[in-house]
Amino acid sequence: MNKVLVVSAAMGEGHNATGRALQAAIGRLWPRATVSWLDTLDVMGTGVGPLFRWIYVSNVQNTPWLYEFFYRSLWRYRWFAAASKRFVAAWCGRRLAREVARQQPDLVVSTYPLGTAGLEWLRRHGRLPVPVGAWISDFAPHPFWVYGGIDLNLVMHERAIEPALRCVPGAPIAVSAPPVRSEFEPGDAEAARARLGLAAGAFIALVSCGSLGFGDVEDAAKELLDAHPDVIAVVVCGRNDALRRKLQPRADRDPRMRLLGWTDEMAANTIASDVVVTNAGGATGLEALACGRPVLMHRPIAAHGRANATLMAEAGLAMVCAHDGELAAAVRGLIADPGQGKAMAEAALRHCVAAGDLSDGLLALAATATVPGGHTRH
């Protein structure tokens, strides 16, 4: 393998985080390979990235009903999903064509659904003969994520196979190890706490709602601290400086709240935690899964967030806390009965062992180059 192309997008940090994990795995698997990147939204045109990010943030924060309506329509009306995907595929595919032809990769991995749509368009038009795979970093796939015309769609859990096939019957599906950095792995919680200055005997709840700090983070922190005197809430505000300023007075009054901005210590904080509290189930959920940590989904955001939360709960990896008081009740229950958290942690570890390593998915994708027509089933 000489050249690998990563097709991602700066829509928050999750898609790029998946790409970086894949790049690291590529480096371990094929040390001489060069890895290049394309940002789908930049390729689609000037101003597309800022516009799409504004639409996403506005929908999640201000008009979740509209975001939910669009998401449900993709599932309810196959013609709508198909038409939407064809439109995006043609738009994105034509823009990707020049860059892909210039770079001439031996293998292409996508971490962003619109990018995958464009890559499938190139494949259909005979302009992408090399293996193409998509890593679906949402725990619950949705119709915009899955494509039958690429070589492999990699989902995050066995429970995600069925909804992926409902999106596109007959699509090539496989289960991937969590696409996270290698430091996200089971570790010594007590050692991590000692290094981070966290109390050894406390119940540590790591609150992380992505780089944008979406959702009811303030209410989550309040419920956690009110739930039990042994709780320490480590709240990661990401790049949301306004959220950090808003929470700072409470942190100044209560030493049991620790505020973090953008940090390189997410792996250590995850390993140190008893639970991870989040609201979307994307990269944060995958990092918790890789570390063998149970997840509490607090007031999941609309559409894909609720779908991710539901599927993670069905897989025994999460508890959904959708209403006032449920997060505090869940924490009190976990403190009173540690076996609940232990069962979720063991389910996460069993999955990670069964899913293997990121290199397994990359090798499976590379192997499709030897299959006539460029397709195989897994």
C-alpha positions as a Markdown table, in Angstrom:
| # | Residue | x | y | z |
|---|---|---|---|---|
| 1 | Met | 0.0 | 0.0 | 0.0 |
| 2 | Asn | 1.6 | 3.3 | -1.1 |
| 3 | Lys | -1.1 | 6.0 | -1.0 |
| 4 | Val | -4.2 | 6.2 | 1.2 |
| 5 | Leu | -6.7 | 9.0 | 1.0 |
| 6 | Val | -8.8 | 10.0 | 4.1 |
| 7 | Val | -12.0 | 11.8 | 3.2 |
| 8 | Ser | -13.4 | 13.6 | 6.3 |
| 9 | Ala | -14.9 | 16.9 | 7.3 |
| 10 | Ala | -14.5 | 19.5 | 10.1 |
| 11 | Met | -18.0 | 19.1 | 11.4 |
| 12 | Gly | -17.1 | 19.3 | 15.1 |
| 13 | Glu | -14.1 | 17.0 | 15.8 |
| 14 | Gly | -15.6 | 13.6 | 15.6 |
| 15 | His | -15.1 | 12.8 | 11.9 |
| 16 | Asn | -11.6 | 14.1 | 11.9 |
| 17 | Ala | -10.9 | 12.1 | 15.1 |
| 18 | Thr | -12.0 | 9.0 | 13.4 |
| 19 | Gly | -9.7 | 9.8 | 10.5 |
| 20 | Arg | -6.7 | 10.4 | 12.8 |
| 21 | Ala | -7.3 | 7.0 | 14.4 |
| 22 | Leu | -7.4 | 5.4 | 11.0 |
| 23 | Gln | -4.2 | 7.3 | 9.9 |
| 24 | Ala | -2.4 | 6.0 | 13.0 |
| 25 | Ala | -3.6 | 2.4 | 12.2 |
| 26 | Ile | -2.5 | 2.8 | 8.6 |
| 27 | Gly | 1.0 | 3.9 | 9.8 |
| 28 | Arg | 1.3 | 0.8 | 11.9 |
| 29 | Leu | 0.0 | -1.5 | 9.2 |
| 30 | Trp | 1.7 | 0.0 | 6.2 |
| 31 | Pro | 4.7 | 2.1 | 7.5 |
| 32 | Arg | 5.7 | 3.3 | 4.1 |
| 33 | Ala | 2.3 | 4.5 | 3.0 |
| 34 | Thr | 1.6 | 8.2 | 2.6 |
| 35 | Val | -1.7 | 9.4 | 3.9 |
| 36 | Ser | -3.4 | 12.5 | 2.5 |
| 37 | Trp | -6.6 | 14.2 | 3.5 |
| 38 | Leu | -9.6 | 15.9 | 1.8 |
| 39 | Asp | -12.2 | 17.9 | 3.8 |
| 40 | Thr | -15.5 | 17.1 | 2.0 |
| 41 | Leu | -17.1 | 20.5 | 2.9 |
| 42 | Asp | -14.1 | 22.4 | 1.6 |
| 43 | Val | -14.1 | 20.4 | -1.6 |
| 44 | Met | -17.9 | 21.1 | -2.1 |
| 45 | Gly | -17.2 | 24.8 | -2.5 |
| 46 | Thr | -16.3 | 28.1 | -0.8 |
| 47 | Gly | -18.5 | 28.8 | 2.1 |
| 48 | Val | -20.1 | 25.3 | 2.3 |
| 49 | Gly | -18.3 | 24.3 | 5.5 |
| 50 | Pro | -19.3 | 27.4 | 7.5 |
| 51 | Leu | -22.9 | 27.2 | 6.2 |
| 52 | Phe | -23.3 | 23.5 | 6.9 |
| 53 | Arg | -21.8 | 23.9 | 10.4 |
| 54 | Trp | -24.1 | 26.8 | 11.1 |
| 55 | Ile | -27.1 | 24.7 | 9.9 |
| 56 | Tyr | -26.1 | 21.8 | 12.1 |
| 57 | Val | -25.5 | 23.9 | 15.2 |
| 58 | Ser | -28.7 | 25.9 | 14.7 |
| 59 | Asn | -30.8 | 22.8 | 14.3 |
| 60 | Val | -29.4 | 21.0 | 17.3 |
| 61 | Gln | -29.6 | 24.0 | 19.6 |
| 62 | Asn | -32.6 | 26.0 | 18.3 |
| 63 | Thr | -34.8 | 23.9 | 16.1 |
| 64 | Pro | -34.3 | 20.2 | 17.2 |
| 65 | Trp | -37.8 | 19.4 | 15.9 |
| 66 | Leu | -36.7 | 20.3 | 12.3 |
| 67 | Tyr | -33.6 | 18.2 | 12.6 |
| 68 | Glu | -35.7 | 15.3 | 14.0 |
| 69 | Phe | -38.2 | 15.7 | 11.1 |
| 70 | Phe | -35.5 | 15.5 | 8.5 |
| 71 | Tyr | -34.0 | 12.4 | 10.2 |
| 72 | Arg | -37.3 | 10.6 | 10.5 |
| 73 | Ser | -38.1 | 11.5 | 6.9 |
| 74 | Leu | -34.9 | 9.8 | 5.7 |
| 75 | Trp | -36.2 | 6.6 | 7.4 |
| 76 | Arg | -39.9 | 6.9 | 6.6 |
| 77 | Tyr | -39.6 | 7.8 | 2.9 |
| 78 | Arg | -37.1 | 5.8 | 0.8 |
| 79 | Trp | -37.7 | 8.0 | -2.2 |
| 80 | Phe | -36.7 | 11.1 | -0.1 |
| 81 | Ala | -33.5 | 9.4 | 1.2 |
| 82 | Ala | -32.6 | 8.2 | -2.3 |
| 83 | Ala | -33.2 | 11.6 | -3.9 |
| 84 | Ser | -31.3 | 13.4 | -1.2 |
| 85 | Lys | -28.3 | 11.0 | -1.5 |
| 86 | Arg | -28.3 | 11.3 | -5.3 |
| 87 | Phe | -28.2 | 15.1 | -5.1 |
| 88 | Val | -25.4 | 15.2 | -2.6 |
| 89 | Ala | -23.5 | 12.4 | -4.4 |
| 90 | Ala | -23.5 | 14.3 | -7.7 |
| 91 | Trp | -22.5 | 17.6 | -6.1 |
| 92 | Cys | -19.8 | 16.1 | -4.0 |
| 93 | Gly | -18.6 | 13.5 | -6.5 |
| 94 | Arg | -18.0 | 16.0 | -9.3 |
| 95 | Arg | -16.0 | 18.1 | -6.9 |
| 96 | Leu | -14.0 | 15.2 | -5.5 |
| 97 | Ala | -13.2 | 13.9 | -9.0 |
| 98 | Arg | -10.3 | 16.2 | -9.7 |
| 99 | Glu | -8.6 | 15.8 | -6.4 |
| 100 | Val | -8.9 | 12.0 | -6.4 |
| 101 | Ala | -7.5 | 11.8 | -9.9 |
| 102 | Arg | -4.6 | 14.1 | -8.9 |
| 103 | Gln | -3.7 | 12.0 | -5.9 |
| 104 | Gln | -4.3 | 8.6 | -7.4 |
| 105 | Pro | -4.7 | 6.7 | -4.1 |
| 106 | Asp | -4.4 | 3.0 | -3.7 |
| 107 | Leu | -7.1 | 2.9 | -1.0 |
| 108 | Val | -9.7 | 5.5 | 0.2 |
| 109 | Val | -11.3 | 5.6 | 3.6 |
| 110 | Ser | -14.2 | 8.0 | 4.4 |
| 111 | Thr | -15.3 | 9.2 | 7.8 |
| 112 | Tyr | -18.1 | 11.6 | 6.7 |
| 113 | Pro | -21.3 | 10.5 | 5.0 |
| 114 | Leu | -21.4 | 13.2 | 2.4 |
| 115 | Gly | -17.9 | 12.3 | 1.4 |
| 116 | Thr | -19.0 | 8.7 | 1.1 |
| 117 | Ala | -21.8 | 9.7 | -1.2 |
| 118 | Gly | -19.4 | 11.5 | -3.5 |
| 119 | Leu | -17.0 | 8.5 | -3.5 |
| 120 | Glu | -19.9 | 6.1 | -4.5 |
| 121 | Trp | -20.8 | 8.5 | -7.3 |
| 122 | Leu | -17.2 | 8.3 | -8.6 |
| 123 | Arg | -17.3 | 4.5 | -8.4 |
| 124 | Arg | -20.6 | 4.3 | -10.3 |
| 125 | His | -19.1 | 6.5 | -13.0 |
| 126 | Gly | -16.0 | 4.3 | -13.3 |
| 127 | Arg | -13.7 | 6.9 | -11.9 |
| 128 | Leu | -12.6 | 5.2 | -8.6 |
| 129 | Pro | -11.3 | 1.6 | -9.2 |
| 130 | Val | -9.5 | 1.3 | -5.9 |
| 131 | Pro | -11.0 | 0.0 | -2.6 |
| 132 | Val | -13.3 | 2.4 | -0.8 |
| 133 | Gly | -14.5 | 2.0 | 2.8 |
| 134 | Ala | -16.6 | 4.1 | 5.1 |
| 135 | Trp | -16.2 | 4.1 | 8.9 |
| 136 | Ile | -19.6 | 4.9 | 10.4 |
| 137 | Ser | -18.7 | 6.6 | 13.7 |
| 138 | Asp | -22.4 | 7.1 | 14.8 |
| 139 | Phe | -23.3 | 4.1 | 16.9 |
| 140 | Ala | -26.7 | 3.9 | 15.1 |
| 141 | Pro | -26.3 | 4.1 | 11.3 |
| 142 | His | -28.8 | 6.2 | 9.4 |
| 143 | Pro | -29.6 | 6.2 | 5.6 |
| 144 | Phe | -27.2 | 8.9 | 4.7 |
| 145 | Trp | -24.3 | 6.9 | 6.2 |
| 146 | Val | -24.6 | 3.6 | 4.3 |
| 147 | Tyr | -23.8 | 3.0 | 0.6 |
| 148 | Gly | -24.2 | -0.1 | -1.4 |
| 149 | Gly | -21.8 | 0.9 | -4.2 |
| 150 | Ile | -18.6 | 1.1 | -2.1 |
| 151 | Asp | -16.6 | -1.9 | -0.9 |
| 152 | Leu | -17.2 | -1.9 | 2.8 |
| 153 | Asn | -19.3 | 0.0 | 5.4 |
| 154 | Leu | -17.9 | -0.5 | 8.9 |
| 155 | Val | -20.2 | -0.1 | 11.8 |
| 156 | Met | -19.4 | 0.2 | 15.5 |
| 157 | His | -21.2 | -2.8 | 17.0 |
| 158 | Glu | -23.0 | -6.0 | 16.0 |
| 159 | Arg | -26.3 | -4.3 | 17.0 |
| 160 | Ala | -25.6 | -1.8 | 14.2 |
| 161 | Ile | -25.6 | -4.3 | 11.4 |
| 162 | Glu | -29.4 | -4.7 | 11.2 |
| 163 | Pro | -30.2 | -0.9 | 11.0 |
| 164 | Ala | -27.4 | -0.5 | 8.5 |
| 165 | Leu | -28.9 | -3.2 | 6.2 |
| 166 | Arg | -32.3 | -1.5 | 6.7 |
| 167 | Cys | -30.8 | 1.6 | 5.3 |
| 168 | Val | -29.4 | -0.1 | 2.2 |
| 169 | Pro | -30.4 | -3.8 | 1.8 |
| 170 | Gly | -27.5 | -5.9 | 0.6 |
| 171 | Ala | -24.8 | -3.3 | 1.4 |
| 172 | Pro | -21.4 | -4.8 | 2.4 |
| 173 | Ile | -21.3 | -4.4 | 6.2 |
| 174 | Ala | -18.6 | -5.3 | 8.7 |
| 175 | Val | -18.0 | -4.5 | 12.4 |
| 176 | Ser | -15.0 | -2.3 | 13.2 |
| 177 | Ala | -13.0 | -1.8 | 16.4 |
| 178 | Pro | -13.7 | 1.6 | 17.8 |
| 179 | Pro | -11.8 | 4.1 | 15.6 |
| 180 | Val | -10.2 | 6.0 | 18.4 |
| 181 | Arg | -6.6 | 6.8 | 19.2 |
| 182 | Ser | -4.5 | 4.0 | 20.7 |
| 183 | Glu | -4.3 | 5.6 | 24.1 |
| 184 | Phe | -8.1 | 5.0 | 24.5 |
| 185 | Glu | -7.9 | 1.5 | 25.9 |
| 186 | Pro | -8.6 | -0.2 | 29.3 |
| 187 | Gly | -6.2 | 1.1 | 31.9 |
| 188 | Asp | -5.4 | 1.5 | 35.5 |
| 189 | Ala | -8.1 | 3.9 | 36.9 |
| 190 | Glu | -6.3 | 4.5 | 40.1 |
| 191 | Ala | -3.1 | 5.4 | 38.4 |
| 192 | Ala | -4.9 | 7.7 | 36.1 |
| 193 | Arg | -6.7 | 9.4 | 39.0 |
| 194 | Ala | -3.4 | 9.9 | 40.9 |
| 195 | Arg | -1.8 | 11.5 | 37.8 |
| 196 | Leu | -4.8 | 13.8 | 37.3 |
| 197 | Gly | -5.2 | 14.7 | 40.9 |
| 198 | Leu | -8.6 | 13.0 | 41.3 |
| 199 | Ala | -9.6 | 11.5 | 44.6 |
| 200 | Ala | -9.1 | 7.7 | 44.7 |
| 201 | Gly | -12.4 | 6.9 | 46.5 |
| 202 | Ala | -14.7 | 9.3 | 44.7 |
| 203 | Phe | -17.3 | 8.4 | 42.0 |
| 204 | Ile | -15.9 | 10.2 | 38.9 |
| 205 | Ala | -18.4 | 11.2 | 36.3 |
| 206 | Leu | -16.7 | 12.5 | 33.1 |
| 207 | Val | -19.1 | 14.9 | 31.3 |
| 208 | Ser | -18.2 | 15.3 | 27.6 |
| 209 | Cys | -20.6 | 16.5 | 24.9 |
| 210 | Gly | -18.2 | 16.9 | 22.0 |
| 211 | Ser | -15.9 | 19.7 | 20.9 |
| 212 | Leu | -18.9 | 22.1 | 20.6 |
| 213 | Gly | -20.2 | 21.4 | 24.2 |
| 214 | Phe | -23.8 | 20.8 | 22.9 |
| 215 | Gly | -26.8 | 20.3 | 25.1 |
| 216 | Asp | -27.7 | 20.6 | 28.7 |
| 217 | Val | -24.2 | 20.3 | 30.1 |
| 218 | Glu | -24.9 | 22.7 | 33.0 |
| 219 | Asp | -28.0 | 20.7 | 34.1 |
| 220 | Ala | -26.0 | 17.5 | 33.8 |
| 221 | Ala | -23.3 | 18.8 | 36.1 |
| 222 | Lys | -25.8 | 20.1 | 38.6 |
| 223 | Glu | -27.6 | 16.7 | 38.7 |
| 224 | Leu | -24.4 | 14.9 | 39.2 |
| 225 | Leu | -23.2 | 17.0 | 42.0 |
| 226 | Asp | -26.6 | 16.9 | 43.7 |
| 227 | Ala | -26.9 | 13.1 | 43.3 |
| 228 | His | -24.4 | 12.1 | 46.0 |
| 229 | Pro | -21.6 | 13.7 | 48.0 |
| 230 | Asp | -19.0 | 11.2 | 46.6 |
| 231 | Val | -19.5 | 12.4 | 43.1 |
| 232 | Ile | -16.8 | 14.5 | 41.3 |
| 233 | Ala | -17.9 | 15.9 | 38.0 |
| 234 | Val | -15.1 | 16.4 | 35.4 |
| 235 | Val | -16.8 | 18.6 | 32.8 |
| 236 | Val | -15.1 | 19.0 | 29.5 |
| 237 | Cys | -16.3 | 22.1 | 27.7 |
| 238 | Gly | -14.3 | 21.6 | 24.6 |
| 239 | Arg | -14.1 | 24.7 | 22.4 |
| 240 | Asn | -17.2 | 26.1 | 24.0 |
| 241 | Asp | -15.6 | 29.0 | 25.9 |
| 242 | Ala | -19.1 | 30.5 | 26.7 |
| 243 | Leu | -20.1 | 27.2 | 28.5 |
| 244 | Arg | -16.9 | 27.3 | 30.5 |
| 245 | Arg | -17.5 | 30.9 | 31.6 |
| 246 | Lys | -21.0 | 30.0 | 32.5 |
| 247 | Leu | -20.0 | 27.1 | 34.7 |
| 248 | Gln | -17.0 | 28.7 | 36.3 |
| 249 | Pro | -18.9 | 30.3 | 39.2 |
| 250 | Arg | -20.3 | 26.9 | 40.3 |
| 251 | Ala | -16.8 | 25.4 | 40.0 |
| 252 | Asp | -15.3 | 28.2 | 42.1 |
| 253 | Arg | -17.9 | 27.4 | 44.9 |
| 254 | Asp | -17.7 | 23.6 | 44.7 |
| 255 | Pro | -14.4 | 21.8 | 44.5 |
| 256 | Arg | -16.2 | 18.7 | 43.3 |
| 257 | Met | -16.6 | 20.2 | 39.9 |
| 258 | Arg | -13.5 | 20.2 | 37.7 |
| 259 | Leu | -13.8 | 22.3 | 34.5 |
| 260 | Leu | -11.7 | 21.5 | 31.4 |
| 261 | Gly | -11.5 | 23.2 | 28.1 |
| 262 | Trp | -9.9 | 21.6 | 25.0 |
| 263 | Thr | -7.6 | 19.0 | 26.4 |
| 264 | Asp | -5.1 | 16.4 | 25.3 |
| 265 | Glu | -5.9 | 14.3 | 28.4 |
| 266 | Met | -9.3 | 12.8 | 27.3 |
| 267 | Ala | -7.9 | 9.3 | 27.4 |
| 268 | Ala | -6.6 | 9.6 | 30.9 |
| 269 | Asn | -9.8 | 11.2 | 32.1 |
| 270 | Thr | -11.9 | 8.5 | 30.5 |
| 271 | Ile | -9.8 | 5.7 | 32.1 |
| 272 | Ala | -10.1 | 7.5 | 35.5 |
| 273 | Ser | -13.9 | 7.8 | 35.3 |
| 274 | Asp | -16.6 | 5.5 | 36.7 |
| 275 | Val | -19.0 | 6.7 | 34.0 |
| 276 | Val | -19.0 | 8.9 | 31.0 |
| 277 | Val | -21.9 | 11.3 | 30.6 |
| 278 | Thr | -22.7 | 12.4 | 27.1 |
| 279 | Asn | -25.6 | 13.3 | 24.8 |
| 280 | Ala | -24.9 | 12.1 | 21.3 |
| 281 | Gly | -22.9 | 8.8 | 21.3 |
| 282 | Gly | -20.4 | 9.7 | 18.6 |
| 283 | Ala | -16.7 | 10.0 | 19.3 |
| 284 | Thr | -17.2 | 10.3 | 23.1 |
| 285 | Gly | -19.2 | 7.2 | 23.2 |
| 286 | Leu | -16.7 | 5.3 | 21.1 |
| 287 | Glu | -13.8 | 6.4 | 23.4 |
| 288 | Ala | -15.8 | 5.2 | 26.4 |
| 289 | Leu | -16.4 | 1.9 | 24.7 |
| 290 | Ala | -12.8 | 1.4 | 23.9 |
| 291 | Cys | -11.8 | 2.1 | 27.5 |
| 292 | Gly | -14.5 | -0.2 | 28.9 |
| 293 | Arg | -16.4 | 2.6 | 30.6 |
| 294 | Pro | -20.3 | 2.6 | 31.0 |
| 295 | Val | -22.1 | 5.5 | 29.4 |
| 296 | Leu | -25.0 | 7.6 | 30.7 |
| 297 | Met | -26.8 | 9.3 | 27.9 |
| 298 | His | -28.2 | 12.6 | 29.4 |
| 299 | Arg | -31.0 | 14.2 | 27.4 |
| 300 | Pro | -29.7 | 12.9 | 24.0 |
| 301 | Ile | -29.8 | 15.5 | 21.2 |
| 302 | Ala | -32.3 | 15.1 | 18.5 |
| 303 | Ala | -32.2 | 12.6 | 15.6 |
| 304 | His | -28.9 | 10.7 | 15.5 |
| 305 | Gly | -28.2 | 11.4 | 19.2 |
| 306 | Arg | -31.4 | 9.7 | 20.3 |
| 307 | Ala | -30.9 | 6.9 | 17.9 |
| 308 | Asn | -27.3 | 6.3 | 19.2 |
| 309 | Ala | -28.5 | 6.4 | 22.8 |
| 310 | Thr | -31.3 | 3.9 | 22.2 |
| 311 | Leu | -29.0 | 1.4 | 20.4 |
| 312 | Met | -26.2 | 1.7 | 22.9 |
| 313 | Ala | -28.7 | 1.0 | 25.7 |
| 314 | Glu | -30.0 | -2.0 | 23.8 |
| 315 | Ala | -26.4 | -3.3 | 23.5 |
| 316 | Gly | -26.1 | -3.0 | 27.3 |
| 317 | Leu | -23.5 | -0.3 | 27.0 |
| 318 | Ala | -25.4 | 2.8 | 28.2 |
| 319 | Met | -28.3 | 4.0 | 30.3 |
| 320 | Val | -30.6 | 6.7 | 28.8 |
| 321 | Cys | -31.4 | 9.6 | 31.2 |
| 322 | Ala | -33.9 | 11.6 | 29.1 |
| 323 | His | -35.8 | 13.4 | 31.8 |
| 324 | Asp | -35.2 | 15.6 | 34.9 |
| 325 | Gly | -33.8 | 13.6 | 37.8 |
| 326 | Glu | -33.0 | 10.5 | 35.8 |
| 327 | Leu | -29.3 | 11.2 | 35.7 |
| 328 | Ala | -29.0 | 11.7 | 39.4 |
| 329 | Ala | -31.1 | 8.5 | 40.0 |
| 330 | Ala | -28.9 | 6.5 | 37.7 |
| 331 | Val | -25.7 | 7.7 | 39.5 |
| 332 | Arg | -27.2 | 6.8 | 42.9 |
| 333 | Gly | -28.1 | 3.4 | 41.6 |
| 334 | Leu | -24.6 | 2.8 | 40.3 |
| 335 | Ile | -23.1 | 3.9 | 43.6 |
| 336 | Ala | -25.5 | 1.6 | 45.5 |
| 337 | Asp | -25.1 | -1.3 | 43.2 |
| 338 | Pro | -21.6 | -1.3 | 41.5 |
| 339 | Gly | -22.6 | -4.4 | 39.6 |
| 340 | Gln | -24.6 | -2.4 | 37.2 |
| 341 | Gly | -21.7 | -0.4 | 36.0 |
| 342 | Lys | -19.5 | -3.5 | 36.0 |
| 343 | Ala | -21.9 | -5.3 | 33.7 |
| 344 | Met | -21.8 | -2.4 | 31.2 |
| 345 | Ala | -18.0 | -2.2 | 31.4 |
| 346 | Glu | -17.7 | -5.9 | 30.7 |
| 347 | Ala | -20.1 | -5.7 | 27.8 |
| 348 | Ala | -17.9 | -2.9 | 26.3 |
| 349 | Leu | -14.7 | -5.0 | 26.8 |
| 350 | Arg | -16.3 | -8.1 | 25.3 |
| 351 | His | -17.2 | -6.1 | 22.2 |
| 352 | Cys | -13.7 | -4.6 | 21.8 |
| 353 | Val | -12.1 | -8.0 | 22.1 |
| 354 | Ala | -14.5 | -9.5 | 19.5 |
| 355 | Ala | -14.1 | -6.5 | 17.1 |
| 356 | Gly | -10.3 | -6.9 | 17.1 |
| 357 | Asp | -8.1 | -4.1 | 15.9 |
| 358 | Leu | -8.6 | -1.2 | 13.4 |
| 359 | Ser | -6.1 | -3.0 | 11.2 |
| 360 | Asp | -8.5 | -5.8 | 10.7 |
| 361 | Gly | -11.0 | -3.5 | 8.9 |
| 362 | Leu | -8.3 | -1.9 | 6.8 |
| 363 | Leu | -7.0 | -5.3 | 5.7 |
| 364 | Ala | -10.5 | -6.5 | 4.9 |
| 365 | Leu | -11.0 | -3.3 | 2.8 |
| 366 | Ala | -7.6 | -3.7 | 1.0 |
| 367 | Ala | -8.5 | -7.4 | 0.2 |
| 368 | Thr | -11.5 | -6.2 | -1.9 |
| 369 | Ala | -9.0 | -5.1 | -4.5 |
| 370 | Thr | -8.6 | -8.8 | -5.4 |
| 371 | Val | -12.3 | -9.4 | -5.9 |
| 372 | Pro | -13.7 | -9.1 | -9.4 |
| 373 | Gly | -15.7 | -6.0 | -9.7 |
| 374 | Gly | -14.2 | -4.5 | -6.5 |
| 375 | His | -16.9 | -5.7 | -4.2 |
| 376 | Thr | -17.1 | -8.4 | -1.5 |
| 377 | Arg | -19.4 | -9.3 | 1.3 |
| 378 | His | -18.3 | -9.5 | 5.0 |
